[in-house]
């Protein structure tokens, strides 16, 4: 429940009228939450559409065919039950019904021809309703709130016929431990299992026989923590089971396993220690009768845990299991932020949904002992990487204003992954293993400075700067000293090149910029990045503010000196209507740098150029016009990172750069009407709703998406499509960046002094609210609340509502009138904050 809310009661009905595409429709579900009912109307549905489930530890991919794959990266990225049909590994989360002489499957592709089948993707759950022969089966598979790698099935059987029924139900989960290792090295874990039945817990288990390794040491190839997969009935006893795949399937098929056809599982076990994990299954049988009109509900717990800990996990779910689904959806309902505008009201649904995807994408990493906002998508599920490290730092920016504790854990994760010389890895793979892939990008520390400063200024948790963290290789330092080490690495190891710009190294965000040059080695050595230079100019002052707050005048001076030098170098890259992109070596053995972007537009350097705020008002207006004509107008789904004629380097529309574009426009919005107008246009273009409306026959881009799309400026690929088709959704950029921009377009800006609220929403009435932060504007009032993590008094700068009378207005804090001043159309006043409590302010 929100504390000290300034907002009226939130609506219980979300606008579902826009952005459904041709694969179903948005609905308001039974829990009062938005959900997507999957019912494709296209002639050829996708081979594999899926939806993300998740809690604070794991994610799961719920596929439209009715099976669910559980994914965890606690001690190694792994699918606990990989679907590989050729190996007779079918993941799980479905079953078979024997109703008299009728045998049918709840797997969608195997459903009876005359059956009805409904599929719903919801917040934290997937639901299917299958009806056949007078029996209706409703199954929820959901990720219960908490920190365990488990899923729960709630299965409701209803006899909707006039005759009694004798039912046998066979529930199926697989083992099939699969490690994604950089794609080409992916495969089943090198582990055999023993299988056991635990009658006291009504549980069957597949227990790894692997030797335990040292969990304190990194491991790029194997999991040092042997696992146990398990299935247990929470509401019933198990009538029969099979744990050996050959015993269960025999000569049968997925549609009709031999043991199911026989009507009785064989209680097969294998204690030899020679059974490959992918040859084990966790299949159970329950027999019961149903009178006409009667129903029966079963609860099944499936999961994976460190060997020896599985009983404690199972026992934790034996109580209150019947309320777990309601509790989980209620928790999602309470957490959802709300972005409410009078037009495009479907944005409230989309921002709430994007929060769900972002928050449910959090994973637990036991090597670092922390939760982490992994990028997801192909990078996680196909490569097994937490990469690049800039990505989780971007993803947690909106979480600072809804889940600050989780945001802080990601910051600590990156600090612990840093080496003592200040180098941040490109990514982490396997069990805590550095993966430079082999990149040592030049921008990693810039994202760290940005996100740390955002976190401490927003939460007032300046004590975080004094917390101690071990370095990845040796020693340790406080957050503040680690930032100083990262700054030293950025300025002294990466350094600047012959034009005074930050050197490229292996990449500067665009991982192809160096590799696609004519001389990658020379470019990595001598190339320079205008993008990272103007990005540093925008971010370094935030780091300097932290130095001032710490009383470290010498460090603040060194930052300011570096910023001034970079500003001079960046100004020399201004071409009158745009910044160039970079300097690269484009010919072998020449030693000569070639300018990129002198005559062709590149988005990356230019949007950070706006954010750096180093141009004159006239040049800002020129640059906004260039962005509009070269990158925004020609692309229907968000500004393109290259203008027409792109032949190499990153192309298409990337959420990461779209967010930077919007932030740059918003930085100029209060003084430049063109920037303000373009910001809202770009924000709307970057939504899933817009993509679904433009490309309704693409299933991805409706309820989730990848990190980039092809756009109209690329001749080689259909606009709106994604090239890595195996995992075209569940990339957190598709959710974190629009959600982050919704906060900023609602006016949010923080620094060490306090908050500025300067909205760029093209409506006088709007609101943005989470459990931590709220703001609401009407034509005559403004109000909000802030829940900080520490005591502090901050300076508030709030744009005056459009129709307020400055001569008669007043400012209230917790109902009491407080003094204020007015400067440049902003109300300026002090706001005292109390740790853990919401402080409410109003202007009327």
C-alpha positions in Angstrom: 0.0 0.0 0.0 1.3 3.4 -0.9 2.2 5.7 2.0 1.1 9.3 2.3 -0.3 9.2 -1.3 -1.0 12.6 -2.9 -3.0 10.9 -5.6 -6.6 9.9 -5.7 -7.6 6.2 -5.8 -6.0 4.4 -8.7 -8.2 3.0 -11.5 -8.7 -0.7 -11.4 -9.3 -0.9 -15.2 -6.4 -0.5 -17.6 -6.9 0.8 -21.1 -6.5 -2.3 -23.3 -7.8 -0.8 -26.6 -4.4 -0.1 -28.2 -1.3 -2.1 -29.1 -2.5 -5.7 -29.2 -1.3 -6.7 -32.6 -2.6 -9.7 -34.4 -1.6 -12.3 -31.7 -4.4 -11.7 -29.2 -5.5 -8.9 -27.1 -4.7 -6.9 -23.9 -7.2 -7.6 -21.1 -7.8 -6.8 -17.5 -7.4 -10.1 -15.7 -9.2 -11.5 -12.7 -6.6 -10.0 -10.4 -7.2 -6.4 -11.6 -3.9 -6.4 -13.5 -3.1 -6.1 -17.2 -2.5 -9.3 -19.1 -2.2 -10.5 -22.7 -4.6 -13.2 -24.0 -2.7 -15.0 -26.7 -4.9 -16.0 -29.6 -3.1 -15.4 -32.9 -5.2 -14.3 -35.9 -2.3 -14.4 -38.3 -2.3 -17.1 -41.0 1.0 -18.6 -39.7 1.6 -18.2 -36.0 5.2 -18.0 -34.7 7.0 -21.3 -34.1 7.7 -20.2 -30.5 6.2 -17.3 -28.7 6.8 -17.0 -25.0 6.3 -14.8 -21.9 8.6 -14.0 -18.9 7.7 -15.1 -15.4 10.0 -14.3 -12.4 10.6 -13.5 -8.8 13.6 -12.1 -7.0 15.8 -15.1 -7.9 14.8 -16.7 -11.2 13.0 -16.2 -14.4 10.9 -18.6 -16.4 9.9 -18.7 -20.1 6.2 -19.6 -20.4 5.7 -20.7 -24.0 2.5 -20.4 -26.0 2.6 -24.2 -26.6 1.9 -24.6 -22.9 5.4 -25.6 -21.5 7.5 -23.6 -19.1 11.3 -23.4 -18.8 12.8 -22.3 -15.5 16.0 -20.3 -15.6 18.4 -19.5 -12.8 21.9 -18.0 -12.6 22.6 -18.3 -8.9 25.8 -20.3 -9.3 25.8 -20.7 -13.1 23.4 -19.6 -15.8 21.2 -22.6 -16.6 17.9 -23.8 -17.8 16.7 -26.2 -15.2 14.5 -28.0 -17.8 15.5 -27.1 -21.3 13.0 -27.9 -24.1 14.8 -30.0 -26.8 12.2 -32.0 -28.5 14.7 -34.2 -30.4 16.0 -35.5 -27.1 12.5 -36.0 -25.7 13.1 -33.2 -23.2 9.9 -31.2 -23.1 10.5 -28.7 -20.2 7.3 -29.2 -18.2 4.3 -27.4 -16.9 1.8 -29.4 -18.7 0.2 -32.9 -18.4 -2.0 -35.6 -19.8 -5.6 -36.4 -18.8 -7.1 -39.8 -19.0 -10.9 -39.4 -18.7 -12.5 -42.9 -19.2 -11.2 -44.1 -22.5 -10.1 -40.6 -23.6 -6.4 -39.5 -23.4 -5.5 -35.9 -24.1 -2.7 -33.5 -23.5 -2.7 -30.0 -22.2 0.3 -29.2 -24.5 -1.2 -26.8 -27.1 0.1 -28.5 -30.2 -1.2 -31.9 -29.0 -4.6 -30.7 -27.9 -7.7 -32.7 -29.0 -9.2 -31.3 -32.3 -12.5 -30.5 -30.7 -11.2 -28.9 -27.5 -11.2 -25.3 -26.4 -7.9 -23.8 -25.3 -7.3 -20.3 -23.8 -3.9 -18.9 -23.0 -3.2 -15.8 -20.9 0.2 -14.2 -20.1 -0.1 -12.3 -16.8 2.0 -10.6 -14.2 3.9 -13.4 -12.6 1.9 -16.2 -14.1 0.7 -17.9 -17.3 -2.7 -19.5 -17.5 -4.3 -22.0 -19.8 -7.8 -23.2 -19.8 -8.5 -26.5 -21.7 -11.9 -28.0 -22.2 -12.6 -31.4 -23.6 -15.3 -34.1 -23.3 -17.1 -32.3 -20.4 -13.9 -31.7 -18.3 -12.4 -28.2 -18.0 -8.9 -27.9 -16.7 -7.6 -24.5 -15.6 -3.9 -24.4 -14.9 -1.8 -21.5 -13.6 2.0 -21.7 -13.5 3.4 -18.9 -11.5 6.6 -17.6 -9.9 5.8 -17.1 -6.2 7.1 -14.0 -4.5 10.5 -14.6 -2.9 14.0 -15.8 -3.4 13.7 -19.4 -4.4 14.1 -21.0 -7.8 10.6 -22.5 -7.9 7.3 -22.5 -9.8 3.9 -23.5 -8.5 1.1 -25.0 -10.5 -2.4 -24.4 -9.5 -4.6 -26.9 -11.4 -8.4 -26.8 -11.2 -10.4 -29.7 -12.6 -14.1 -29.0 -13.2 -16.7 -31.6 -14.3 -18.9 -29.5 -16.6 -20.8 -32.6 -17.8 -23.9 -34.4 -16.4 -22.0 -37.6 -15.7 -19.5 -38.6 -13.0 -15.9 -38.9 -14.1 -12.9 -41.0 -13.1 -9.8 -39.0 -13.8 -6.2 -39.8 -14.0 -3.9 -36.8 -14.3 -0.2 -37.1 -15.2 1.8 -34.0 -14.5 5.1 -33.5 -16.2 8.4 -31.6 -15.4 11.7 -32.4 -16.9 15.3 -32.2 -15.6 17.5 -31.5 -18.6 20.0 -29.1 -17.0 21.3 -26.9 -19.9 24.1 -24.4 -19.7 24.2 -21.5 -22.2 27.9 -20.9 -22.8 28.6 -18.3 -25.4 26.2 -20.1 -27.8 28.6 -22.5 -29.4 29.7 -24.1 -26.1 26.2 -24.5 -24.8 25.0 -28.0 -23.7 23.7 -30.2 -21.0 25.5 -30.0 -17.6 28.2 -32.6 -17.3 26.4 -34.3 -14.4 24.6 -37.6 -13.7 21.9 -37.9 -11.1 20.4 -40.3 -8.7 16.6 -40.2 -8.4 14.7 -40.6 -5.1 11.2 -40.6 -3.7 10.6 -38.8 -0.4 7.2 -40.1 0.9 7.2 -37.7 3.9 7.1 -34.7 1.5 5.3 -36.4 -1.4 8.3 -35.4 -3.5 10.5 -36.9 -6.2 14.0 -35.6 -6.8 16.8 -35.8 -9.3 20.0 -35.3 -7.2 23.3 -34.4 -8.9 26.2 -36.7 -8.2 28.9 -34.1 -9.1 31.6 -33.2 -6.6 31.1 -29.8 -5.0 33.6 -27.1 -6.1 34.8 -24.0 -4.3 31.9 -21.6 -4.6 34.2 -18.7 -3.6 36.2 -19.1 -6.9 35.1 -18.1 -10.4 34.3 -20.8 -12.8 33.7 -20.1 -16.5 32.7 -23.6 -17.6 31.1 -25.4 -14.7 28.8 -25.0 -11.7 30.6 -25.6 -8.3 27.3 -26.1 -6.6 25.6 -29.4 -7.4 21.9 -29.2 -7.7 18.7 -31.1 -7.0 15.6 -30.7 -9.1 12.3 -31.7 -7.4 8.6 -31.9 -7.7 6.2 -32.2 -4.7 2.5 -32.2 -4.3 1.5 -29.5 -1.8 -2.2 -30.5 -1.6 -2.2 -34.2 -2.2 -0.2 -37.4 -2.0 1.4 -38.8 -5.1 -0.3 -41.9 -6.4 2.5 -42.9 -8.7 5.6 -41.4 -10.4 8.4 -41.9 -12.9 11.9 -40.4 -12.7 13.5 -42.3 -15.6 12.7 -40.9 -19.0 12.8 -44.3 -20.8 10.4 -45.7 -18.3 8.0 -42.9 -18.8 8.1 -42.4 -22.5 9.0 -45.9 -23.6 8.1 -46.3 -27.3 5.5 -43.6 -26.9 5.4 -40.0 -28.0 5.0 -36.6 -26.5 1.3 -36.8 -27.4 1.0 -40.2 -25.6 3.9 -41.4 -23.4 3.9 -45.2 -23.0 3.3 -45.0 -19.2 0.4 -42.7 -19.6 -1.1 -44.9 -22.3 -0.8 -47.8 -19.9 -2.7 -45.8 -17.3 -0.1 -46.3 -14.6 3.4 -44.9 -13.9 5.9 -47.4 -12.7 7.6 -45.6 -9.8 10.8 -45.9 -11.7 14.0 -44.8 -9.8 17.6 -44.9 -10.6 20.1 -45.0 -7.8 23.1 -46.1 -9.9 24.6 -42.6 -10.2 25.0 -43.2 -14.0 21.7 -41.6 -15.2 22.4 -38.5 -17.2 20.5 -35.6 -15.9 18.8 -35.1 -19.3 17.6 -38.7 -19.1 15.7 -38.1 -15.9 12.1 -36.8 -15.6 9.8 -35.8 -12.8 6.4 -37.2 -13.8 3.6 -37.7 -11.3 0.2 -39.4 -11.3 -3.0 -38.5 -9.4 -6.3 -40.5 -9.6 -9.6 -39.1 -8.4 -13.3 -38.9 -9.2 -15.5 -35.9 -10.0 -19.2 -35.8 -9.6 -21.2 -33.7 -12.1 -20.5 -30.0 -11.3 -17.8 -30.8 -8.9 -14.2 -29.4 -9.0 -10.9 -30.4 -7.5 -7.8 -28.2 -7.1 -4.2 -29.5 -7.0 -1.0 -27.5 -6.1 2.3 -28.8 -7.4 5.7 -27.2 -6.5 8.6 -27.6 -9.0 12.0 -26.2 -8.6 15.8 -26.5 -8.3 18.0 -25.9 -5.3 21.5 -26.4 -4.1 21.9 -30.1 -3.3 21.1 -30.6 0.4 18.9 -27.5 0.6 15.9 -28.8 -1.3 14.0 -30.0 1.7 14.1 -26.6 3.4 12.8 -25.0 0.2 10.0 -27.6 -0.1 9.0 -27.2 3.5 8.8 -23.4 3.2 5.9 -23.9 0.7 3.9 -26.5 2.5 1.9 -23.8 4.4 -0.3 -21.2 2.8 0.1 -22.7 -0.7 -3.5 -22.0 -1.6 -3.0 -18.3 -1.1 0.3 -18.0 -2.9 -1.1 -17.0 -6.3 -3.4 -14.3 -4.8 -0.5 -13.1 -2.7 1.9 -12.9 -5.6 -0.5 -11.0 -7.9 -1.4 -8.7 -5.0 2.3 -8.0 -4.5 2.6 -7.0 -8.1 -0.5 -4.8 -7.9 1.0 -3.0 -4.9 4.3 -2.4 -6.5 3.2 -1.1 -9.9 4.1 2.4 -10.8 1.4 4.5 -12.5 1.9 6.9 -15.3 -1.4 8.6 -16.0 -2.1 11.1 -18.9 -5.4 12.3 -20.3 -4.6 11.1 -23.8 -2.9 7.8 -24.8 -4.2 6.4 -21.6 -2.9 3.0 -22.6 0.5 4.3 -21.5 -0.5 3.6 -17.9 -0.9 -0.1 -18.8 2.3 -0.2 -20.8 4.5 1.5 -18.1 3.0 -0.9 -15.5 3.7 -3.8 -17.7 7.2 -2.7 -18.4 7.8 -2.4 -14.7 6.6 -6.0 -14.3 9.0 -7.2 -17.0 11.9 -5.3 -15.6 11.3 -6.3 -12.0 10.6 -9.9 -12.8 13.8 -10.0 -14.8 15.9 -9.6 -11.6 18.2 -12.6 -10.9 20.2 -13.8 -7.8 23.9 -14.3 -8.2 25.4 -16.3 -5.3 29.0 -15.5 -6.3 28.5 -11.9 -5.5 25.7 -12.6 -3.1 23.5 -10.0 -4.8 20.5 -9.5 -7.0 21.2 -8.2 -10.4 19.2 -6.7 -13.3 20.6 -8.7 -16.1 20.1 -7.5 -19.7 18.1 -10.7 -20.5 17.2 -11.6 -24.0 19.7 -13.4 -26.3 22.6 -12.3 -24.2 21.4 -14.1 -21.1 19.5 -17.1 -22.5 21.6 -17.7 -25.6 25.1 -16.7 -24.4 24.8 -17.1 -20.6 26.3 -13.6 -20.1 25.6 -10.7 -17.8 26.9 -8.2 -20.4 27.6 -5.6 -21.1 28.1 -4.2 -17.6 26.7 -0.8 -18.8 23.3 -2.5 -19.3 22.3 -3.4 -15.7 23.5 0.1 -14.7 21.0 1.5 -17.3 18.2 -0.9 -16.3 18.2 0.0 -12.6 17.8 3.8 -13.2 14.0 3.6 -13.0 14.2 1.1 -10.1 15.9 3.8 -8.0 12.4 5.4 -7.8 10.5 2.2 -7.0 12.9 -0.4 -5.7 16.0 1.4 -4.4 17.3 -1.6 -2.5 17.4 -3.7 -5.7 19.0 -0.8 -7.6 21.7 -0.5 -4.9 22.5 -4.2 -5.1 23.2 -3.9 -8.8 25.6 -1.0 -8.0 27.4 -3.1 -5.4 27.5 -6.0 -8.0 29.4 -3.8 -10.4 31.7 -2.4 -7.7 32.6 -5.9 -6.6 33.2 -6.9 -10.2 35.6 -4.0 -10.6 39.4 -4.6 -10.3 41.4 -2.5 -8.0 42.9 -0.5 -10.9 39.4 0.7 -11.6 38.7 -1.5 -14.6 35.1 -2.7 -15.0 34.5 -6.0 -16.9 32.6 -6.1 -20.2 30.5 -8.8 -18.5 30.3 -11.7 -16.1 29.9 -15.3 -17.4 29.5 -18.7 -15.7 30.1 -18.5 -12.0 31.5 -15.1 -11.3 33.9 -15.3 -14.2 35.2 -12.1 -15.9 34.2 -12.1 -19.6 35.8 -9.3 -21.6 34.7 -11.0 -24.8 37.4 -9.6 -25.5 36.3 -6.0 -25.1 37.6 -3.4 -22.7 35.1 -0.6 -23.6 35.8 3.0 -22.8 32.4 3.9 -21.5 31.8 1.5 -18.5 32.9 3.9 -15.8 30.7 6.7 -17.2 27.5 4.6 -16.7 28.7 3.7 -13.2 29.2 7.4 -12.3 25.8 8.2 -13.7 23.9 5.5 -11.8 25.7 5.9 -8.5 25.1 9.7 -8.5 21.4 9.2 -9.5 21.0 6.7 -6.7 22.6 8.7 -3.8 21.0 12.0 -4.9 17.5 10.5 -5.3 17.5 8.4 -2.1 19.9 10.8 -0.1 21.8 7.6 0.8 25.1 9.4 0.8 26.3 6.9 3.4 26.6 4.5 0.5 29.7 6.4 -0.6 31.4 5.2 2.6 30.4 1.5 2.4 33.3 -0.8 1.8 33.4 -3.4 -1.1 36.0 -5.9 -2.0 37.5 -5.6 -5.4 37.3 -8.5 -7.8 41.0 -9.2 -7.9 42.4 -8.1 -4.5 41.8 -5.5 -1.8 38.8 -3.3 -1.6 37.6 0.2 -1.1 34.7 2.4 -0.2 32.2 3.2 -3.0 33.7 6.7 -3.2 37.3 5.5 -3.5 36.2 2.9 -6.0 34.7 5.7 -8.1 38.0 7.5 -7.8 39.8 4.4 -9.1 37.4 4.1 -12.0 37.9 7.8 -12.8 41.7 7.2 -12.8 41.3 4.3 -15.1 39.1 6.3 -17.4 41.4 9.3 -17.6 44.9 7.7 -17.3 44.5 4.2 -18.8 41.9 4.8 -21.4 42.9 8.4 -21.6 42.5 10.8 -24.6 43.9 10.7 -28.1 45.4 13.2 -30.5 42.2 15.2 -30.8 41.8 15.4 -27.0 38.8 13.0 -27.2 38.4 9.9 -25.0 40.0 6.9 -26.7 37.8 4.2 -28.2 39.6 1.2 -26.9 37.6 -1.9 -28.1 34.3 -0.1 -28.1 32.5 2.9 -26.8 28.9 1.5 -26.7 28.8 0.5 -30.3 30.7 -2.8 -30.2 31.0 -2.8 -34.0 32.7 0.6 -34.3 36.2 -0.8 -33.9 35.7 -4.2 -35.4 34.1 -2.7 -38.5 37.0 -0.3 -39.1 39.6 -0.9 -41.7 42.3 -1.4 -39.0 40.7 -2.7 -35.8 44.0 -3.0 -33.9 45.0 0.6 -34.8 41.6 1.9 -34.0 41.5 0.2 -30.6 44.9 1.8 -29.9 44.5 5.2 -31.4 40.8 5.7 -32.2 38.8 8.4 -30.4 35.1 8.6 -29.4 33.2 11.9 -29.7 30.2 10.0 -28.1 32.1 9.1 -24.9 33.6 12.5 -24.7 30.3 14.4 -24.7 28.9 11.7 -22.5 31.7 12.4 -20.0 31.0 16.1 -20.2 27.4 15.4 -19.2 28.3 13.0 -16.4 31.5 14.2 -14.8 29.8 17.2 -13.1 27.6 14.7 -11.3 30.8 12.9 -10.0 32.2 16.3 -9.0 29.1 17.0 -6.9 29.8 13.9 -5.0 33.4 15.0 -4.4 32.1 18.3 -3.1 29.7 16.5 -0.8 32.6 14.5 0.5 34.7 17.6 1.1 37.2 16.4 -1.5 38.1 19.7 -3.2 41.2 18.3 -4.9 39.2 15.5 -6.6 36.4 17.9 -7.6 39.0 20.2 -9.2 40.6 17.3 -11.1 37.2 16.3 -12.5 36.4 19.9 -13.5 39.8 20.3 -15.2 39.2 17.1 -17.2 35.7 18.2 -18.1 37.0 21.6 -19.3 39.6 19.9 -21.5 37.0 17.5 -23.0 34.7 20.4 -23.6 37.3 22.1 -25.7 38.0 18.9 -27.7 34.2 18.3 -28.2 33.6 21.8 -29.4 36.2 21.2 -32.1 34.0 18.2 -33.4 31.0 20.4 -34.0 30.3 20.7 -37.7 27.8 23.5 -37.6 24.7 21.2 -37.6 25.9 18.1 -35.8 28.8 16.5 -33.9 30.9 13.9 -35.7 30.9 10.4 -34.3 34.5 9.2 -33.9 38.0 9.0 -35.3 39.2 5.6 -36.5 42.0 4.0 -38.4 40.4 2.8 -41.6 43.5 1.7 -43.5 46.0 -0.9 -42.4 49.5 0.3 -41.5 48.6 3.9 -42.3 48.6 5.3 -38.8 46.2 7.9 -40.0 42.9 8.6 -38.3 39.8 9.0 -40.4 36.9 11.1 -39.2 33.5 9.3 -38.9 30.3 11.4 -39.1 31.6 14.6 -40.5 29.0 14.5 -43.2 26.8 11.6 -42.2 24.6 11.8 -39.1 25.1 9.5 -36.2 22.7 9.7 -33.3 24.9 8.6 -30.4 27.3 11.6 -30.1 24.7 14.1 -30.9 22.1 13.2 -28.2 24.8 13.1 -25.5 25.9 16.5 -27.0 22.5 17.8 -26.1 22.8 16.2 -22.6 26.2 17.8 -22.1 24.6 21.2 -22.7 27.7 22.8 -24.3 26.0 24.3 -27.4 24.6 27.8 -27.8 20.8 28.1 -28.0 21.0 28.6 -31.7 23.2 25.5 -32.2 20.8 23.5 -29.9 17.9 24.4 -32.2 20.0 23.4 -35.2 20.9 20.1 -33.7 17.4 19.3 -32.6 16.3 19.9 -36.2 19.1 17.6 -37.5 18.0 14.9 -35.2 14.4 15.3 -36.3 15.0 15.2 -40.0 17.9 12.7 -40.1 17.0 10.2 -37.4 13.5 10.7 -36.1 11.2 11.6 -39.0 12.4 8.7 -41.2 12.0 6.0 -38.5 8.5 5.1 -37.3 9.7 3.3 -34.1 12.2 5.7 -32.7 15.3 7.7 -33.8 17.8 5.7 -35.8 21.4 5.5 -34.7 22.4 6.3 -38.3 20.8 8.4 -41.0 20.1 7.0 -44.5 23.0 5.5 -46.3 24.3 3.5 -43.3 26.7 0.8 -44.6 28.5 -0.3 -41.4 28.7 0.2 -37.6 25.5 0.0 -35.5 22.3 0.6 -37.4 18.6 0.5 -36.5 16.7 1.8 -33.5 18.3 0.9 -30.2 16.4 1.5 -26.9 19.6 2.5 -25.1 20.3 5.3 -27.5 16.6 6.2 -27.9 16.6 6.8 -24.1 19.7 8.9 -24.4 18.1 10.9 -27.2 15.1 11.6 -25.1 17.2 12.6 -22.1 19.1 15.0 -24.3 15.9 16.5 -25.7 14.5 16.8 -22.2 17.6 18.5 -21.0 16.8 21.3 -23.5 13.0 21.1 -23.3 12.4 24.0 -21.0 14.2 26.5 -23.3 13.6 24.9 -26.7 10.1 24.2 -27.9 11.2 22.0 -30.7 13.1 19.7 -28.3 10.1 19.6 -26.0 7.7 18.6 -28.9 10.1 16.0 -30.3 10.6 14.4 -26.9 7.0 13.4 -26.6 6.9 12.2 -30.2 10.0 10.0 -29.6 8.7 8.7 -26.3 5.5 7.5 -27.9 7.4 6.0 -30.9 9.5 3.9 -28.6 6.6 2.2 -26.9 5.5 -1.4 -27.4 2.1 -0.2 -28.2 3.4 1.8 -31.2 5.4 -1.2 -32.5 2.4 -3.5 -32.2 0.2 -1.0 -34.0 2.7 -0.6 -36.9 3.8 -4.2 -37.2 0.9 -6.2 -35.9 2.1 -9.4 -37.6 5.3 -9.6 -35.5 4.7 -11.3 -32.2 7.6 -9.7 -30.5 7.2 -6.0 -29.8 3.7 -6.5 -28.4 4.2 -7.6 -24.8 8.0 -7.5 -24.8 10.9 -6.9 -27.2 14.6 -7.0 -27.9 17.2 -4.3 -27.5 17.0 -3.0 -31.1 14.9 -3.2 -34.3 15.6 -2.6 -37.9 14.0 0.6 -39.1 13.1 2.2 -42.4 16.7 3.5 -42.9 18.1 -0.1 -43.3 17.6 -1.6 -46.7 18.8 -5.1 -45.7 16.1 -5.9 -43.2 12.4 -5.5 -42.8 11.5 -2.5 -40.5 10.4 -3.5 -37.1 12.2 -6.9 -37.1 15.1 -8.2 -35.0 18.0 -10.2 -36.3 18.6 -12.5 -33.3 15.3 -14.4 -33.6 15.9 -17.1 -31.0 15.2 -14.7 -28.1 13.5 -11.6 -29.5 11.8 -10.6 -26.2 12.7 -10.3 -22.5 15.5 -7.9 -23.2 15.3 -5.4 -20.3 16.1 -2.4 -22.6 12.6 -2.7 -24.1 11.1 -2.1 -20.6 13.7 -0.2 -18.5 14.3 2.6 -21.0 10.7 3.7 -21.7 10.0 3.4 -18.0 13.0 5.6 -17.2 12.0 8.1 -19.7 8.4 8.2 -18.4 9.9 9.5 -15.1 12.0 12.1 -16.9 9.3 13.3 -19.1 7.2 13.8 -16.0 9.9 16.3 -15.0 12.3 14.4 -12.7 15.9 15.6 -12.3 18.1 15.2 -9.2 21.4 16.4 -8.1 23.3 16.7 -4.8 21.2 19.7 -3.7 17.9 18.1 -4.3 15.1 17.6 -6.8 14.0 19.5 -9.9 10.5 18.8 -11.3 10.2 20.3 -14.8 7.7 18.4 -16.8 7.7 18.0 -20.5 4.4 16.2 -20.7 2.2 18.0 -23.3 -0.8 17.9 -20.9 -1.5 20.1 -17.9 -2.9 17.1 -16.0 -0.7 14.0 -15.4 0.8 11.9 -12.7 3.6 9.5 -12.1 3.6 7.4 -8.9 5.4 4.5 -7.2 5.6 3.5 -3.6 8.8 5.7 -3.3 8.2 8.7 -5.5 5.1 10.6 -6.7 4.3 13.7 -8.7 0.9 15.0 -9.9 0.1 18.2 -11.9 -3.1 19.9 -12.8 -3.5 23.3 -14.5 -3.5 25.0 -11.1 -1.8 22.6 -8.7 1.3 20.5 -8.3 1.9 17.9 -5.6 4.2 15.0 -4.8 6.0 12.9 -2.3 9.4 11.5 -1.7 10.4 8.6 0.5 14.1 8.9 1.2 16.5 6.4 2.7 18.2 9.0 5.0 17.4 12.2 6.8 18.2 15.3 4.8 16.8 18.6 3.8 16.8 19.2 0.1 16.1 22.1 -2.3 13.0 21.6 -4.4 12.7 23.4 -7.8 9.2 22.8 -9.2 7.8 24.2 -12.4 4.7 26.3 -11.7 1.5 24.8 -13.0 0.3 26.4 -16.2 -2.7 28.4 -14.8 -1.6 29.0 -11.2 -1.5 32.6 -9.9 2.0 33.2 -8.4 0.7 36.1 -6.4 -1.8 34.0 -4.4 -0.1 30.6 -4.5 1.3 28.8 -1.4 3.5 25.8 -0.8 2.7 23.2 1.8 4.8 20.5 3.3 2.9 17.9 5.3 0.0 20.3 5.3 2.0 23.2 6.8 2.8 26.4 4.9 6.5 26.8 4.1 8.4 29.8 2.7 9.3 29.8 -1.0 10.7 31.9 -3.8 10.0 32.0 -7.5 12.9 31.9 -10.0 12.6 31.4 -13.8 9.0 30.1 -13.5 10.0 27.6 -10.7 8.9 27.5 -7.1 11.9 27.0 -4.9 11.6 25.7 -1.4 13.2 23.4 1.2 11.9 20.0 1.8 12.9 18.1 5.0 13.1 14.3 4.5 12.9 11.6 7.2 14.4 8.2 6.5 11.8 5.6 5.5 8.9 8.1 5.6 7.1 9.9 2.8 7.3 13.6 2.8 4.4 15.2 1.0 4.5 18.6 -0.7 1.8 20.6 -2.6 1.7 23.8 -4.6 -1.7 25.5 -5.0 
